[in-house]
Amino acid sequence: MKKLPFLASTLLLLAAFCLNAQPASAAATEAQASAYIGTVSTSALDIIKNTNLSKPQKAKALQSVFNSSVDFPWVARFVMGHYWRDATDAQRTRYTSLYQNFLVLHYSTLFSGYTGASYKILYSRSDGDDEFTVGMQIQSDPQAGEPVMIEYKIRADNKNKFKIFDVIIEGVSMLSSQRSEFASILNSNGIDYLNDQLEKKITSIASQNNLSQNN
């Protein structure tokens, strides 16, 4: 059998490699970002509108949605700001767990009462570096007056899996507000005091709503 020229052999090998190689993930798109927020919102509303669930049951179900959709480790660190560098590993671990538990309990119990809620996604835009802003109007109740404008800040990882890292309600960033609030507490009383206060808030919310404190 006649041997193939070296160049032809090389091209055949390259072609075979390309056919067997796994394609790289394409960059996340604005449409994908919008679809992700739509999926999360629909999941939450399905729980909220489920008349077979009590308010505590709704709150518990919403906890699962929030836990899977928010980048809590990154958010917790950002909110603590430069105080993160001064914290011990034990303080960081306790704070991150408490902060996640506090946010999930707070918002799950808050939204569990919005039985007539509806939403409308208005836009999705790329902010660069696989980060996106998705704008939405939320109507908590048909008779509650004007809808609330909310922007979700989300980012995609290298597998195009999205996570929420900020929520801006009527122009006010949750991240910035909590970072300012926590900075005041940390500056005056330190990390252990902040952790103790978060633990008290978690206990209070869980007790008032008959919920488990485990996230």
N, C-alpha and C positions, 0 to 999 in steps of 0.2 A: 504494500500500500504506500502510495506516495505521501511523504511527509508534508504537512502544511508549513508554509513559511512562518518564521518566528512571529511576525506581526499579526498574522491571521490567528495563530494559536493564542496569542495574548488577548486579542479581542474576544475570542470565544470564551476564554476563562473569565474575563471581566463581565461578559454578558451573563454567564452562569451565576457568578457571584451576585450580580444585581437582581436576578430573578429570585434568588434565595434569601436575600437580605431583607430585613424588616424595614419598612419605610419609616422615616423620621416623622414625629408628630407635627402636623401643621400648626401654625400659630393660632391661638384662640381668636375668635371673631366677635364682633359686637352682637351679631345674631345669637351666637352661643351664650354670651353673657346674659342677654335678655331672656333667652329660654331658660337658663338656670334659675334666675330670680323668679320667673313665672312658675317654675316647678316647685320651688320652695314655698312661694306664696300660696299656690293652690293646695299644697299639702297642709299648710297651716290652716287655711280657711276650711278645708274639708273637716278638720278636727273641730274647729270653732263652731261650725254649723251642725255638727252631729248632735241631734237632740236626744240620742240615746246615752250620751255621756254627761255625767255631772260636771260641775265646774272644776273640782279637784282632778277628775279623770282627764278632762281636757288639758288642764295645766300639765299633768304628768306626760300626756302624749306630746304636747308641744315641746317639752324639755328635750325629747329625742330629736325633734326637727332642728332645734337650735344647736344642740350639741354637735350634730353632724354637718352643719352649714357655716359655722363661724370659726374663724382662725383664733381661738382663744389664747393659745400660748403667745402668739405675736401681739395680740391686742393687750393682754395683761402686761407684757413687758413694756410696750409703748406707753401705756397709761402710767406706769410707775416712773417713767422717765429716767433721769440720771441717778435716781435713788437705787435703781436696779444694781448698779455697780457696787454700791455699798452694802447690799444685802448678802447674807450668808446663803449657802445652798439650801439649808433647811428653811430659811425665811422665804426664799424664792419659791420653793416647792409648795409650802403652805399657802402663800399668797396666791399663786397661780390657780391652785385648786379652789380656794375660797372665792376668788374673783369670778371664776367660771360658774361656780355654784350660785353665787349671788345674782349674776346677770340672768342666768337661765331661769331661776325661780322668780325673779322680779318681772321679767317680760312674759314668761309663760302664764303667770297669774293675771297680769295686766290684760293680755290679749284674749284670755279665755272668756272674758265677759263681753267681747265684741261679737255677739251672735248674729248681727245683721251686716257684718263687714263685707266689703267688696273692694276690688282694686282694678286699676287700669295702668298698664305700662305705657309711658309716654315716649321714652327715648332710651337709647343705649349708645354710649360713646367710648372710644378708646382713649385712655390717658397715657398710653405708652407702657413699655416694660410689662406687657401682659396684665395690665390693670385697667379696669373699666368702671364707669359710672352708669348705673341704670336708674332712671327717674320714674317714679310711680306716684299716682294719686291713690290714697286709701280713704274710703268712706267707712267710718266705723259703724254708722247706722244711717239708714235712709232719711231719718228725720233729725240728724245731728248737725245739720248746717253744711258749711263748706267742707269739701274733702281736704285731707292733710297731704301736703307734698313731702315725699320722702325720696332721698337718693341713697342707693346702696353702693358702697365702694367694694369691689370684689377684685380678686386676682386669681390667675390660673397658674398651676404648677407646670412642670415639663410634660405632664400627661394630660394637660388641659382639664384638670380637675379644679373647680372653682371653690373659693372660700370667701366669705364676707369678712371684711376687716374694719368697716366703719359704716355707721348709719347716720345720715344727716336729715334731721326732721325740721322742716320749715327753715332751712339755712343754718341750723345749729348742729355741729358735729358732736356725736356722742363721745368720740375719742377725746376731742379737745376739752369738752366740758368736764369729763371725769379726770383727765390728766390735771387740769387746774384744781379741781376739788381735792384730789389725792395729794397734790403737791403741798397744799396748805396743811393738810393733816400730817404728812410725812415731815415737813419742815418743823412743825411744832412738837410732834409727839413720837415720831419714829415709826419704823416698819412693824414692830410687834404690836403697837397700839392700833395701827391700821388693820392688821390681821384680826385683832380682837374685835374691832368694830364691825368688820365684815361678817365675822362669825355670829355676832349678836343679831345683825340684820337678817342673816340666813335663818336663824332660829325663829325670829319673829315672823318672817314671811311664811315659813313652813307651818308654824303653829296656827297662824290665822287662817290658813287655807287647807289645813289637814293634809299636808304633803310630806313626803319623805325628804330628808335633807341630802340624800345621796344623788349626785348628778349622773 
